[in-house]
């Protein structure tokens, strides 16, 4: 489960396109930040994606990716041309094939091979027809498969693309747009995939073009309710709409950190964009494991990533493309380690959940100070070395914050069910 947000002028204060995403996955599913250079391939070659093999491109762009450690594709990413993409799991009436390109594969392939949002849209929809989407998308939750929606944004425009197998619909963004784990495009759209209306009519999901509604025709009503996607989509939209016409970086950070007025353990559905897993089955795969915000501008784009779960407890750190490659530190994998940023922060996160308000307060001033320093390094005059140093500094600070909390923590204020869930999760992640 995820939340993706975008705003285009005149909704933004500086005339840039602003993009953001929270990637929500299983709490033990480490996600890594990967910065890869542009590459050329002199001879025809094959590319192994997560499950299927396709022809390799002659040339790929420089990309910055946030991806689950076990898959080839990425949950969020940007490329050197200022293209940013985030995908969402969506649940439809159409069966999901057991193999194919995952939504994360489609996202990464588009970043590597296209330059604009419209090119990426056309590229992804072509692959839906030529290769198809499908395959296992869960880490420990075997059998979890889904279709995908996307926000595709560049310095000039943004698009929402929603799919159900090879069928699709697209809408150009005007102002503010947010998506989550539900289909959102109804009767008003800008582009429609070949055969999409005809298939829906054949299935009896609509009677004519006049009453064709993509979300109503293809959407799964059960998952629309249980995923909480409609609630989270409304939450991020309302947060951004408060400053419509004046939106800036801080608004996007705040939208991704929003708890919708709830405590981390409250609710049987995922109602909060800043998601924390809990014991209910509807929330066990719902933890924000990575976050990204991008300012997309023709002169220079700047990207801010946490590289961790729980953006409410983390630091957005800057990355620029077109220069030195970011080294985000030791690569996280299956289960706790003592060195990677992801797992150091996850230990901190799980400690904080025992008494969220009090334990968060114990290092909030230091966290805010670290982020303020990080944002200063995003200025054009800052050196690549200073941007690298802030990633290294955050990794060290997280270890100290966790050690401090482990020494002062007394009472666990969660319910017995929540405590039991996290005890089991900790055991699984310790191997």
N, C-alpha and C positions, 0 to 999 in steps of 0.2 A: 504494500500500500504506500502511496506517495501523495505529495501535493506539489504542483508546479504553477508558477505565477509569472505574469509578464505585464508590462505597461509600455505603451508607445506614445510618442507625442500626439496631442498636447497634454497628456496625462502627467508627464514627467517635468520636473523643474528645470532640467538642464538641456532638454532636447535630445537626450540619448534614449535608447531603448534599454529598459531594465528587465532582467530575467532572474528567476530564482527557482530552486527546487529543494525539497526535503525528500531524500530517498529513504523509504520505510521498508525494512526487511526483518528477518528474524534477529533477535538480539545477539546471538552468537556468531552471526554471519559477518565476519570482518570485511571492511571495505577499504580499499587502498586508493591513494591518489597517485596517478601515473602520468608523467609528462614525456611524450614521445616525439622524436624529431620527424620532419618530413623525410620521405624515402622514395627512391626510384628503384624499379625492378626491370632489369635489362632483358630478361627472357620470360616467356609465358610461365606462369607459376600458379599453384593452387593455394588457397587460403583456407585453413581450418578454423571455422567459427566454433561456437560452443558445441553444436551437434552436427552441422552439415558443412560440406566443403563447397566453395565457390571459386571462380577464377579470381586471381589477385589483380589489382589495378596496376597500371604501369607506374603510377605515382600516387603517393598519399600525402595529405597535409600534416603539418605539426598539430598534435592534439593534446589536450589536457583532459584526463578522464578520471572519474570516480567510479570504481567498479568493484563488485563482490569478488573476493580473491579467487573463487573457484571457476568463474566463467570468463569467456573471452570478451563478451560484450560489456557495455558500461551503462550505469544508471543515469548518469549526468555527464555532460562534457561540452567542450568548446574547441574550436580550431583557430588557426592563425588568421583566418579571414573574418573572424568576428561572428561566426555561426555558433549558436548555443542551442542544445536540444535536451529536453527532459521527457521521459516516458512515464506512463501510468498503466498499471494493470486495470483492465476493464473486463467485465463479465457479461457475456452475450448468450443468446439462444443458439448460436452456431457452435458446434463441437470444435474443440481445439485439437489439431493433429498432434500425435505423439512425438513427431520430429519436425524440424523446420528451423527457420531463423527466429530466435527469440526477439522480443522487443528491444532488449539491450544490444543484441547483435545489429539490428537495423539501425539503432542510434549510432553506434560506433562506426559502422560502415558509411553512413551518411556524413559523419564528421570527417572521416578520412578522405572522402571522395567528392564532396560537393562544397560549394562556396557560399551559397545563399539559402535562405529559408525556403524559397520557392523551388530551387533546385533540389533541396533535400526532400521536400514533399514529393516531387515527381519521381525521385530516385527510390524512395521507400515504397511508394505505391506500385512502381514497376516491379520491385522485388517481391511484393505480395503476390503478384500474378505469376512471375517467372519461377520463384523458389517456394514461397509460402512461409507463413509464420507458424510456430509451434514449438514443442519441446518442454521438458520439465523446467520450471522456473523456481522451485523451492530448494532450499538448502537441506534441512532435515525433514521438512514436510514433503515427502515424496508424493508424486502424483499431482502437485500443484501446478496447473497450467492456466494461461489466460491470454486473451487478446490485448491489444495495446492502443492507447491514445498518446499523442505527442503535442508539445508546444515546440515550435521551431522558430527561432528568432535570429535576426541579424541587425546591423546598425540602421537599416532602412524600414524593416517591417517584421511582422510576426504572424504565424499561422497556427491554428489548432487543427490537428488531423486526428480523426477517430476511426477505428477499424473494427471489423468483425470478420475474421478470416481474410479472404481476398477482397471483401467489400469495404468501402470507405466513403467518408464525407469530410470536407474541409471548410473552414471558415477563417477569413482574414480578420486579424485582431484590430479592433477599433477602440482605443483607450486602454481599459484594464480588462484582463481576462485571467481567470483562474480555473484550473481543472484538478480533478482528483480521481477516485476509482469508480466513476460512473460516466456513462455517455451523456453528453450535454448538448449536442447539436441536434436540434429538432427539425422544424419545418423551414427555417431560414438558414441558408448556407450559400457558399460561393462556388464550390466544386463538388461533384458527385462522381464516384467511380463507375465505370462501365458495368452495367448489369446489376447495380445495387438496388435500384428501385424495382426492377423486374423480378429479382429474387424475392424481395419482401412481399410483393404482390402475389407471387406464386405460392408463398407460404401462408397467405391469408393474413399478413400483418398489416396490410393497408388495402384499401379498395381502389384508390386512384392516386394520381399525382397530387391532387388537391389535398388529400389527407395524409400524404406520406410524411412521416416524422421519424428520422433516423434513430434517435434515442429510444423512442417508444417502440418502434418496430423491432430493433435488434437487441435492446437492453434486457438484462435479466433482473426482474423485479425483486427477487429474493436477495441477491447480492447488493442491489441498490440500497436496500434497507440495512442489511447487516454490516456492510463495509464502512458505513458512516461517511462515505465520500461526499454526499450532498451537503452534510453538515460542515465538513472541513472546507469544502469549496466555498461555501457561503462565508465561513469565518475569515478566510484569507481575503476574499473579495471585499468584505466590509471593512477589514483593517486597512486595505489600500484605498478604498473609496473615500475614507475620511480625509485624505490629503490629495484627492484627485486634482490634477493640474500643478501640484507642487511635490510630486513623489520624488524621493531621493533614496540614497543607500540605506539610511537608517530605517526607513519604512519597510524595505524588503527584509532587512534583518529582523525587525520586529514581527513581521508577518510569519516568518519561518519559526520564530521562537514563541509564538502565541499558544497558550494553554487553554484558550476559550473560557477562562474563568474557573477552570477545574484543577483539582489536585492530580498529580500523575496517575494515581490508582483509581480515580473516579470513572464510572461509566462502564457499561458492558460493550459499547461500541467505541471505535476510534473517533472521538469528537474533536481532538486537539491536533492542530498541524504539527506542533512539536510533540511527537508521539513517544510514549514510554510503554514498553510491553507490560502486560499484566496476565493474571492467571486465567481469565476468561478465554475460551477458544477463539472468540472473535478478535482478540487482541494479542494473541501469542506470537503472531508474525508481524505485529505492528510496532516497530521501534524505528525511530529516525536514526539511521546509521551513517548518514553523510548529508552535508548541506553545501549548496553553492549559490552565490549571487554574482551576477555579471552586469557590468556597465558596458553596453555595446555601442561603440561610436566609431565613425569612419576614420578619425585620426588615430585613436588608440583605444583598445578595449582593456578593461581591468577586471580580473576575476578574484573572488574571495571565497575560500573554501575552509571548512572546519577540519576535514580529515578525521572526524570523530562522530560518534553518536551524540544525541542530546545537545542541539545547538544552544539551548538555554543555559548550559553549563560550559560551553566551549568558546573558542575564539575564532572569528573569521579572519583569515590570513591571506594576503595578496599574492597573486601570481600574474606575471605578464608573459605573453608569448612573443616569439620572434627574437629571443636572446638566449641567455644561458638556461639550460633545463633545470627545473626544480628537482631537488633531491629531498623527498618528503620523509626520509628516514627508513629504518628497517621495515621490511615488508611484513604486514600481519598475515596470519594464516589461520588454520583450524585450531582454535583454543588459545587460552591466555599465553602471552609471553611477557617478558619484563622490559622489552626495549622499544617496541613499536608504539607510535603515538596512539593508534586506535585502541590497543589493548591496555595501555596505561590509563587512557581516559575512560575506558569501559570499567576498569576497576574503580575509578573515582565515581563514575555515574552510579554504579550499583551500591556503593557506600552511601552516597547522598540520598538515594531512594528510601533508606531506612527512616529518615526524618528530614524530608525534602527542604522545608523552609529554613530550619535552623542550620543544617549542614551546608546548604548552598550559601547562606549568609556568611559562613566562616571564611570563605575565600572570594566572595563576590567583588570586593574592592580590588584585590590583586588581579582577578580575571579581567575586570573592566579596564584596569591600567594596562594590562598586556594587550588587549584589543585596541585600545587607543594608540599605543605604540605601533601596532601592526598596521593600522589604517594610515598612519603618518608615512610609513615606508611605501605605501602604494603610490605616492606622488612620483611624477616623472623624474624628478631630480634624484630620487633614491636609487642607490646602486643595487644590482642583482645580489650582491653579497649581503646587504642589509635585509633584503626580503628573505633570503635563505636563513639568516640568523634568527628571524622571528619564528620560523617553523621549529628550529632547534631549541629556542628558548621556551616555547610553549610546551614542547615535549618534556623538558626538564621540570618546568613549573608544575605540570600535572602530577608528576610523581610526588612532589613535595606536598601538594594539596591533599592527595590521597593519604599519605602517611600521617598528616596532621589530623584528618578526620578519623582515621582508624585509632588514633590515640585518645581522642576526646569523645568518640561516639559511645553512648550509653544505651538508652532505650530505643528499640525498634518500634516505631509507631504505626506500622502497617498492619493490616488484618492478618490472621493466621494463614489464610489462603494465599495472600500475596507473598508472605514470607516463605511458605512452602514452595511456591512456584519458583522464586528466585534461588532458593537452596538447590532445587533440582537443576536449574539452568547453570548455576555455578559449577555443580558437579559435572555436567555435560561438557562445559567449556574448559574444565581442568583436565579432561581426558581420563 
